[in-house]
Amino acid sequence: MPVSSKRSKLTILCARTLVRIPWLVHGFSTRTGGFSRVYGGNALNLGFTKHDSRRAVERNRKAFLREVGAGAGGKMWPLVTLRQVHSDLIHCILEPPTRQLVGDGLITRTPGILLAIQTADCLPIILVDRRRRAVGVFHAGWRGTAKRIVAKGVGEMRRWFGTNPRDIQGAIGPGIHGCCYEVGPEVRGKFESQFAYAAELFREVKESDPVREKYPLLFLTARAPGHGELPPKLFLDLVEANRRQMIDVGVLARNIFASRICTACSTGLLFSHRAEKGITGRMMGVVGIRPE
């Protein structure tokens, strides 16, 4: 995932498969180079969180838009965001909305509008139809993934724009990976009820008990209540879950790019809600079409 920081201290991540498209604007923000002070250093917090000031976030957003190419000549493109609710609700944007929309996906063919999803562990996913010049961006946590939001995004692009899935370039931005994304058995149950390949998305790790390891005979001869085998920890590969979902609806595997950066492993570069115990900022995955 190439890094762009040409004109400022901001670090913007881009998908190598998308930078080759001349009419496309896209990027995944990081935490570096902004004006927020509450999350350590000069943080590029792009979300109106309860800890940060509105003025700092607005300055961050302006700098970010300019950096990704949506503010050339001093005129900023309209930035379309959502009140995200971990749903499968997707909006087609024909013109900048006059009210706050609720949902987790946005699609458009209108040039000069920047579609944005905010994340701090969940996956930001961009879809680009090179033939029809249509784009979409989606917020995929485990709930949205279980509801097939990215698959439904492909369906909405087909419905509105006539998109053929084979023409789609997909990019999965930085998010929490299977190394760190521990979930409960109820999450596995949700996936098992929806996907035939669910077992391939989860990794089990047996939890160790220092006392049990030091005194194994005690647990062999006397199993007091509460001293049975510890349940394994479960880790979900959210990236693979969404990659498989795209392939299932016809997107070619070779056209899907996935960032290898885990948010929880890389808090020096990225915000992570889980690793930072909820006290963190928000990043954005954005996409738009340059006016001709």
One Martini backbone bead per residue (centre of mass of N, CA, C, O) as a GRO file, in nm:
protein
  292
    1MET     BB    1   0.085   0.043   0.031
    2PRO     BB    2   0.114   0.339  -0.058
    3VAL     BB    3   0.266   0.653   0.019
    4SER     BB    4   0.127   0.987   0.077
    5SER     BB    5   0.346   1.303   0.128
    6LYS     BB    6   0.402   1.566  -0.060
    7ARG     BB    7   0.268   1.852   0.092
    8SER     BB    8   0.288   1.717   0.383
    9LYS     BB    9   0.249   1.546   0.704
   10LEU     BB   10   0.076   1.357   0.577
   11THR     BB   11  -0.057   1.015   0.577
   12ILE     BB   12  -0.139   0.838   0.281
   13LEU     BB   13  -0.321   0.564   0.173
   14CYS     BB   14  -0.287   0.343  -0.114
   15ALA     BB   15  -0.396   0.166  -0.385
   16ARG     BB   16  -0.223   0.035  -0.645
   17THR     BB   17  -0.480  -0.028  -0.831
   18LEU     BB   18  -0.597   0.288  -0.815
   19VAL     BB   19  -0.367   0.494  -0.905
   20ARG     BB   20  -0.410   0.426  -1.227
   21ILE     BB   21  -0.672   0.598  -1.211
   22PRO     BB   22  -0.722   0.915  -1.335
   23TRP     BB   23  -1.036   0.976  -1.223
   24LEU     BB   24  -0.936   0.905  -0.933
   25VAL     BB   25  -1.022   0.938  -0.584
   26HIS     BB   26  -0.815   0.827  -0.303
   27GLY     BB   27  -0.809   0.708   0.053
   28PHE     BB   28  -0.621   0.640   0.362
   29SER     BB   29  -0.602   0.734   0.662
   30THR     BB   30  -0.422   0.854   0.936
   31ARG     BB   31  -0.271   0.994   1.240
   32THR     BB   32  -0.081   1.184   1.083
   33GLY     BB   33  -0.045   1.549   1.063
   34GLY     BB   34  -0.230   1.708   1.252
   35PHE     BB   35  -0.443   1.909   1.506
   36SER     BB   36  -0.461   1.705   1.724
   37ARG     BB   37  -0.402   1.645   2.094
   38VAL     BB   38  -0.568   1.402   2.245
   39TYR     BB   39  -0.398   1.150   2.072
   40GLY     BB   40  -0.123   1.239   2.029
   41GLY     BB   41   0.009   1.478   1.906
   42ASN     BB   42  -0.042   1.517   1.554
   43ALA     BB   43  -0.360   1.442   1.489
   44LEU     BB   44  -0.581   1.283   1.235
   45ASN     BB   45  -0.880   1.357   1.322
   46LEU     BB   46  -1.208   1.284   1.146
   47GLY     BB   47  -1.383   1.279   1.409
   48PHE     BB   48  -1.663   1.370   1.617
   49THR     BB   49  -1.554   1.349   1.910
   50LYS     BB   50  -1.569   1.393   2.259
   51HIS     BB   51  -1.249   1.478   2.289
   52ASP     BB   52  -1.265   1.671   2.054
   53SER     BB   53  -1.249   1.942   1.853
   54ARG     BB   54  -1.411   2.082   1.596
   55ARG     BB   55  -1.184   2.256   1.481
   56ALA     BB   56  -0.973   2.033   1.445
   57VAL     BB   57  -1.139   1.850   1.255
   58GLU     BB   58  -1.184   2.058   1.030
   59ARG     BB   59  -0.882   2.093   0.969
   60ASN     BB   60  -0.828   1.799   0.902
   61ARG     BB   61  -1.027   1.770   0.666
   62LYS     BB   62  -0.908   1.987   0.485
   63ALA     BB   63  -0.624   1.861   0.461
   64PHE     BB   64  -0.716   1.588   0.348
   65LEU     BB   65  -0.862   1.679   0.091
   66ARG     BB   66  -0.618   1.815  -0.032
   67GLU     BB   67  -0.430   1.561  -0.038
   68VAL     BB   68  -0.630   1.372  -0.224
   69GLY     BB   69  -0.772   1.594  -0.441
   70ALA     BB   70  -1.049   1.759  -0.306
   71GLY     BB   71  -0.895   2.080  -0.309
   72ALA     BB   72  -0.852   2.218  -0.566
   73GLY     BB   73  -0.815   2.564  -0.579
   74GLY     BB   74  -0.980   2.584  -0.282
   75LYS     BB   75  -1.212   2.384  -0.367
   76MET     BB   76  -1.424   2.190  -0.196
   77TRP     BB   77  -1.554   1.905  -0.174
   78PRO     BB   78  -1.803   1.730  -0.094
   79LEU     BB   79  -1.863   1.562   0.218
   80VAL     BB   80  -1.976   1.226   0.260
   81THR     BB   81  -2.145   1.108   0.539
   82LEU     BB   82  -2.221   0.893   0.826
   83ARG     BB   83  -2.436   0.730   1.042
   84GLN     BB   84  -2.305   0.465   1.189
   85VAL     BB   85  -2.471   0.113   1.246
   86HIS     BB   86  -2.394  -0.171   1.145
   87SER     BB   87  -2.504  -0.216   0.848
   88ASP     BB   88  -2.682  -0.253   0.508
   89LEU     BB   89  -2.692   0.048   0.438
   90ILE     BB   90  -2.739   0.211   0.112
   91HIS     BB   91  -2.635   0.503  -0.071
   92CYS     BB   92  -2.732   0.703  -0.338
   93ILE     BB   93  -2.537   0.967  -0.484
   94LEU     BB   94  -2.634   1.252  -0.681
   95GLU     BB   95  -2.615   1.459  -0.442
   96PRO     BB   96  -2.570   1.655  -0.196
   97PRO     BB   97  -2.682   1.627   0.104
   98THR     BB   98  -2.906   1.795   0.354
   99ARG     BB   99  -2.859   1.539   0.538
  100GLN     BB  100  -2.817   1.299   0.765
  101LEU     BB  101  -2.707   0.986   0.712
  102VAL     BB  102  -2.798   0.637   0.746
  103GLY     BB  103  -2.522   0.403   0.755
  104ASP     BB  104  -2.255   0.192   0.549
  105GLY     BB  105  -2.310   0.309   0.247
  106LEU     BB  106  -2.166   0.438  -0.073
  107ILE     BB  107  -2.277   0.570  -0.394
  108THR     BB  108  -2.145   0.682  -0.730
  109ARG     BB  109  -2.137   0.911  -1.048
  110THR     BB  110  -2.063   1.182  -0.924
  111PRO     BB  111  -1.875   1.435  -0.964
  112GLY     BB  112  -1.719   1.608  -0.694
  113ILE     BB  113  -1.752   1.372  -0.473
  114LEU     BB  114  -1.690   1.267  -0.132
  115LEU     BB  115  -1.668   0.954  -0.004
  116ALA     BB  116  -1.723   0.840   0.348
  117ILE     BB  117  -1.549   0.639   0.594
  118GLN     BB  118  -1.536   0.547   0.932
  119THR     BB  119  -1.248   0.438   1.134
  120ALA     BB  120  -1.089   0.200   1.416
  121ASP     BB  121  -1.098  -0.128   1.271
  122CYS     BB  122  -1.271  -0.135   1.067
  123LEU     BB  123  -1.348  -0.171   0.734
  124PRO     BB  124  -1.243  -0.011   0.443
  125ILE     BB  125  -1.432  -0.016   0.131
  126ILE     BB  126  -1.350  -0.012  -0.216
  127LEU     BB  127  -1.536   0.055  -0.520
  128VAL     BB  128  -1.455   0.016  -0.882
  129ASP     BB  129  -1.592   0.117  -1.195
  130ARG     BB  130  -1.421   0.161  -1.482
  131ARG     BB  131  -1.643   0.164  -1.707
  132ARG     BB  132  -1.879   0.351  -1.544
  133ARG     BB  133  -1.777   0.545  -1.331
  134ALA     BB  134  -1.800   0.397  -1.038
  135VAL     BB  135  -1.859   0.425  -0.676
  136GLY     BB  136  -1.757   0.289  -0.343
  137VAL     BB  137  -1.826   0.283   0.021
  138PHE     BB  138  -1.743   0.073   0.318
  139HIS     BB  139  -1.858  -0.055   0.640
  140ALA     BB  140  -1.671  -0.341   0.799
  141GLY     BB  141  -1.770  -0.523   1.031
  142TRP     BB  142  -1.904  -0.797   1.160
  143ARG     BB  143  -2.197  -0.714   1.110
  144GLY     BB  144  -2.176  -0.617   0.815
  145THR     BB  145  -2.055  -0.881   0.710
  146ALA     BB  146  -2.293  -1.068   0.794
  147LYS     BB  147  -2.483  -0.873   0.600
  148ARG     BB  148  -2.330  -0.819   0.326
  149ILE     BB  149  -2.242  -0.525   0.234
  150VAL     BB  150  -2.047  -0.564  -0.012
  151ALA     BB  151  -2.235  -0.737  -0.183
  152LYS     BB  152  -2.463  -0.523  -0.187
  153GLY     BB  153  -2.290  -0.307  -0.323
  154VAL     BB  154  -2.269  -0.450  -0.591
  155GLY     BB  155  -2.576  -0.463  -0.638
  156GLU     BB  156  -2.624  -0.152  -0.637
  157MET     BB  157  -2.436  -0.090  -0.878
  158ARG     BB  158  -2.602  -0.255  -1.075
  159ARG     BB  159  -2.880  -0.116  -1.037
  160TRP     BB  160  -2.782   0.190  -1.097
  161PHE     BB  161  -2.521   0.134  -1.329
  162GLY     BB  162  -2.461  -0.161  -1.458
  163THR     BB  163  -2.266  -0.333  -1.311
  164ASN     BB  164  -1.989  -0.541  -1.353
  165PRO     BB  165  -1.807  -0.728  -1.140
  166ARG     BB  166  -1.556  -0.764  -1.343
  167ASP     BB  167  -1.505  -0.430  -1.331
  168ILE     BB  168  -1.406  -0.449  -1.041
  169GLN     BB  169  -1.227  -0.263  -0.798
  170GLY     BB  170  -1.081  -0.364  -0.492
  171ALA     BB  171  -1.041  -0.210  -0.152
  172ILE     BB  172  -0.878  -0.296   0.149
  173GLY     BB  173  -0.823  -0.144   0.424
  174PRO     BB  174  -0.730  -0.067   0.719
  175GLY     BB  175  -0.744  -0.311   0.990
  176ILE     BB  176  -0.840  -0.557   1.176
  177HIS     BB  177  -0.690  -0.861   1.236
  178GLY     BB  178  -0.655  -1.199   1.310
  179CYS     BB  179  -0.433  -1.145   1.533
  180CYS     BB  180  -0.655  -0.936   1.713
  181TYR     BB  181  -0.962  -1.045   1.652
  182GLU     BB  182  -1.143  -1.096   1.914
  183VAL     BB  183  -1.414  -1.326   1.971
  184GLY     BB  184  -1.712  -1.468   2.014
  185PRO     BB  185  -1.925  -1.740   1.972
  186GLU     BB  186  -2.159  -1.565   1.852
  187VAL     BB  187  -2.008  -1.485   1.595
  188ARG     BB  188  -1.966  -1.762   1.478
  189GLY     BB  189  -2.266  -1.830   1.464
  190LYS     BB  190  -2.343  -1.615   1.257
  191PHE     BB  191  -2.152  -1.720   1.030
  192GLU     BB  192  -2.255  -2.016   1.018
  193SER     BB  193  -2.550  -1.917   0.922
  194GLN     BB  194  -2.423  -1.776   0.636
  195PHE     BB  195  -2.145  -1.952   0.590
  196ALA     BB  196  -1.986  -2.231   0.462
  197TYR     BB  197  -1.676  -2.099   0.531
  198ALA     BB  198  -1.652  -2.010   0.835
  199ALA     BB  199  -1.420  -2.192   0.954
  200GLU     BB  200  -1.191  -2.032   0.781
  201LEU     BB  201  -1.220  -1.748   0.962
  202PHE     BB  202  -1.118  -1.910   1.215
  203ARG     BB  203  -0.918  -1.895   1.519
  204GLU     BB  204  -0.770  -2.109   1.755
  205VAL     BB  205  -0.671  -2.046   2.105
  206LYS     BB  206  -0.518  -2.175   2.363
  207GLU     BB  207  -0.549  -2.117   2.694
  208SER     BB  208  -0.342  -2.031   2.947
  209ASP     BB  209  -0.237  -2.160   3.283
  210PRO     BB  210  -0.001  -2.114   3.512
  211VAL     BB  211  -0.105  -2.303   3.740
  212ARG     BB  212  -0.157  -2.554   3.564
  213GLU     BB  213   0.140  -2.576   3.459
  214LYS     BB  214   0.277  -2.604   3.750
  215TYR     BB  215   0.008  -2.801   3.857
  216PRO     BB  216  -0.108  -3.065   3.694
  217LEU     BB  217  -0.193  -3.279   3.914
  218LEU     BB  218  -0.419  -3.122   4.048
  219PHE     BB  219  -0.608  -3.136   3.778
  220LEU     BB  220  -0.615  -3.454   3.759
  221THR     BB  221  -0.733  -3.523   4.068
  222ALA     BB  222  -0.886  -3.222   4.113
  223ARG     BB  223  -1.200  -3.093   3.998
  224ALA     BB  224  -1.300  -2.811   4.057
  225PRO     BB  225  -1.499  -2.572   4.036
  226GLY     BB  226  -1.374  -2.391   3.752
  227HIS     BB  227  -1.131  -2.626   3.654
  228GLY     BB  228  -1.156  -2.656   3.371
  229GLU     BB  229  -1.135  -2.616   3.060
  230LEU     BB  230  -1.037  -2.376   2.865
  231PRO     BB  231  -1.145  -2.180   2.639
  232PRO     BB  232  -1.098  -2.081   2.339
  233LYS     BB  233  -0.976  -1.852   2.137
  234LEU     BB  234  -1.119  -1.615   1.905
  235PHE     BB  235  -1.038  -1.542   1.553
  236LEU     BB  236  -1.108  -1.297   1.303
  237ASP     BB  237  -1.107  -1.277   0.941
  238LEU     BB  238  -1.219  -0.998   0.791
  239VAL     BB  239  -1.075  -0.983   0.522
  240GLU     BB  240  -1.149  -1.263   0.409
  241ALA     BB  241  -1.454  -1.233   0.432
  242ASN     BB  242  -1.470  -0.996   0.215
  243ARG     BB  243  -1.325  -1.129  -0.016
  244ARG     BB  244  -1.521  -1.370  -0.049
  245GLN     BB  245  -1.772  -1.200  -0.097
  246MET     BB  246  -1.681  -1.074  -0.364
  247ILE     BB  247  -1.633  -1.336  -0.521
  248ASP     BB  248  -1.929  -1.449  -0.494
  249VAL     BB  249  -2.032  -1.181  -0.685
  250GLY     BB  250  -1.779  -1.160  -0.926
  251VAL     BB  251  -1.519  -1.071  -0.823
  252LEU     BB  252  -1.201  -1.065  -0.899
  253ALA     BB  253  -0.932  -1.164  -0.727
  254ARG     BB  254  -0.718  -0.982  -0.888
  255ASN     BB  255  -0.909  -0.710  -0.805
  256ILE     BB  256  -0.809  -0.750  -0.500
  257PHE     BB  257  -0.718  -0.535  -0.243
  258ALA     BB  258  -0.510  -0.580   0.063
  259SER     BB  259  -0.422  -0.476   0.349
  260ARG     BB  260  -0.156  -0.558   0.595
  261ILE     BB  261  -0.261  -0.357   0.805
  262CYS     BB  262  -0.287  -0.341   1.153
  263THR     BB  263  -0.429  -0.141   1.383
  264ALA     BB  264  -0.348  -0.287   1.658
  265CYS     BB  265  -0.031  -0.304   1.562
  266SER     BB  266  -0.043   0.034   1.452
  267THR     BB  267  -0.064   0.298   1.662
  268GLY     BB  268   0.150   0.493   1.530
  269LEU     BB  269  -0.043   0.518   1.253
  270LEU     BB  270  -0.316   0.411   1.388
  271PHE     BB  271  -0.633   0.370   1.478
  272SER     BB  272  -0.760   0.189   1.786
  273HIS     BB  273  -1.021   0.099   1.971
  274ARG     BB  274  -0.912  -0.158   2.109
  275ALA     BB  275  -0.609  -0.084   2.185
  276GLU     BB  276  -0.731   0.214   2.313
  277LYS     BB  277  -1.000   0.174   2.480
  278GLY     BB  278  -1.177   0.404   2.303
  279ILE     BB  279  -0.935   0.626   2.301
  280THR     BB  280  -1.000   0.764   1.990
  281GLY     BB  281  -0.995   0.812   1.667
  282ARG     BB  282  -1.064   0.884   1.313
  283MET     BB  283  -1.081   0.746   1.008
  284MET     BB  284  -1.057   0.746   0.638
  285GLY     BB  285  -1.244   0.634   0.359
  286VAL     BB  286  -1.203   0.743   0.016
  287VAL     BB  287  -1.414   0.849  -0.274
  288GLY     BB  288  -1.382   0.973  -0.623
  289ILE     BB  289  -1.468   1.192  -0.904
  290ARG     BB  290  -1.336   1.353  -1.153
  291PRO     BB  291  -1.374   1.613  -1.325
  292GLU     BB  292  -1.360   1.694  -1.675
   0.00000   0.00000   0.00000
